[in-house]
Amino acid sequence: IVSERDYIRNRKHSGYRSYHVIVSYPVDTIDDLIHKLLSQLLHELELEHRLATPEEQEVLARYVGWGGLSMAFDENNAAWAEEFKELNASLSPEEYRAAMESTLTAFYTPPVVIKAMYESLDHMGFSGGTILEPSCGTGNFFGLLPDRMAGSTLHGVEIDSLTGRIAKQLYQKASIA
């Protein structure tokens, strides 16, 4: 954490109330298309109408979204031609379109940022209740929920169907749309 500003306890003259946390963190990237295998596993689970086992959840948890793979959706990018073909073959047209569109908005939130946000909530006195993650991705915020907040009711929303369905398999007690 680089700095924190508490405008909840120390109100601004405008009356605006917020809590700011500025964090410095390394950026993680993926270097392969494990997404293909993950989407195949997800389709298998859905065809069998069952929830993922703990071992399958470990595999699904490796999915980090499409944000770092925009080049794989460019049919004119010769360096990514093979990945482009694989994505076209392994995703339904709807999944492909949603995945391609999410390359502009899908961002991985590193654990250090999530933990800092939970620490901020703790400083503000939140110890549990209803938690909404309006852009939940695969549910990293749910996965790092502190023990003291474990009794919370979790709700997530994810616009990318594939990513949201993976989140449902990873956090089976959460309500994810």
Buried (B, 14 or more C-beta within 10 A) or exposed (E): BEEBEBBEEEEEEEEEEEBEBEBEEEEEEBEEBEBBBBBEBBBEBEEEEEEBEEEBBEBBBEBBBBBBBBEBBBEEEEEBEEBBEBBEEBBEEEBBEBBBBBBEEBBBBBEEBBBBBBBBBEBEEBEBEEBEBEBBBBBBBBEBBBEEBEEBEBBBBBBBBBBBBBBBBBBEEBEBE
